[in-house]
Amino acid sequence: MATLSTNIQYLKGVGEKRARLYARLGVATIGDLLEYYPRDYIDFSHPSSIIAAPYDRPCAIRARVASKSSEQRIRKGLSLFKVLVTDGQNDMLITFFNAKYTVSALKEEETYLFYGRVAGRIGRREMASPLVFQDDPDLAFSPVYPLTEGLSSKMIAANVRQALTLAEGLEQDPLPTAVRTAYELCGRREALESIHFPADQKALAKARRRLMFEELFQLNLALGQTKRASQKEAAAPMKPVVMNDFYHLFPFELTKAQKRAISDCLDNLCGTVPMNRLLQGDVGSGKTMVAAACSYFTVQNGYQTAMMAPTEILAVQHYQTWSKLFAGTEISVGLLTGSMGSAAKREVKARLADGRLSIVIGTHALLQDSVVFDRLGLVITDEQHRFGVNQRQMLTAKGENPDVLVMTATPIPRT
């Protein structure tokens, strides 16, 4: 049997290639996979008939395969397949592109669930490149995951099902029985099963509530622990900085909420006790710009900033955004991830060690012993719930009582 810390390659079908794709999503172990929650769900609980299918949004249709055409080659590298399906009352023509395996797996006279956007007119309904599912009466919702090229939601769902079957330790609930009873929360195994494969809306809501509570509960404990550990004088309190040049970097005006959050953070940075602040906000609310302001302030005071993201995709996005933001200034921004070449990693580490690099954005690669800072003054963690307390402390230990800013979405982004 596997444990939550078992490498994801333990799962059948996950070889080195797929493991590298999972690594881009911040998934390295079976536990990581089980906590990689869907971003949405396809609802199969009430499939539409062909005639009643809406035009303005994707929908699920249960239909029987009536006939399949042979492959048509449109041009080099592009093949077209046509499949005629019926729900017993009306027909619909489905077109697939470069999907030989998908079409060959469809059997005539068998019923499937097709999910996509319906086009055409009432007398001739059509659908292009839909998702295809077996007609399972127990299938109410199919999970839709955040993806990277080479991975599909079907692949991830299959691996999650296997992980739920193989993983030991799911009954070891991190929430005490008294807490679960007091707040009427389900067990961890039930929550994980229902967040990935909910039987109905009620089961999904129950799982979400439990997992949101757990994340906030653990976050509160972690912040309390960090706060107690940081109740000491800062190595060197920072001095006020005129921020006009920073605000002029934007082609737009920051919101009042962003400016208020920036002001609160800068007050903390000038204090005699290291900052330990949680920044909460919805996805797209501008938390990154607040973090950029704190980084600018820190660099102007002669210190470096380290920003840690849970996945390479997110780290690269932040790096591209901040590189563009600080282009033309004296502030240098670097990237450090596990997939970078050895020479590139050595260059970034050397620039951090001698102070030539002002800001570094990276993944868990920042935690390596070989990563040394000249004057680390600010540590930022994005999607902080993806990091353990020990990981955050490993990064802050690379400086002398650095200030800490942790960012999270509201509600918890994975649930």
Secondary structure as UniProt FT lines:
FT   TURN            4..5
FT   HELIX           8..10
FT   TURN            12..13
FT   HELIX           16..24
FT   TURN            25..26
FT   HELIX           30..34
FT   STRAND          40..43
FT   TURN            50..52
FT   STRAND          59..68
FT   STRAND          72..75
FT   TURN            76..77
FT   STRAND          78..86
FT   STRAND          91..97
FT   HELIX           100..105
FT   TURN            108..109
FT   STRAND          111..116
FT   STRAND          118..121
FT   TURN            122..123
FT   STRAND          124..128
FT   STRAND          131..134
FT   TURN            137..138
FT   STRAND          141..144
FT   TURN            149..150
FT   HELIX           153..166
FT   TURN            170..171
FT   HELIX           177..182
FT   TURN            183..184
FT   HELIX           188..196
FT   HELIX           201..229
FT   HELIX           244..247
FT   TURN            248..249
FT   HELIX           256..269
FT   STRAND          276..280
FT   TURN            283..284
FT   HELIX           287..300
FT   TURN            301..302
FT   STRAND          304..308
FT   HELIX           312..325
FT   TURN            326..328
FT   STRAND          333..336
FT   TURN            338..339
FT   HELIX           342..353
FT   TURN            354..355
FT   STRAND          359..362
FT   HELIX           364..367
FT   TURN            369..370
FT   STRAND          376..381
FT   HELIX           384..386
FT   HELIX           389..396
FT   TURN            397..398
FT   STRAND          403..408
FT   TURN            413..414
//
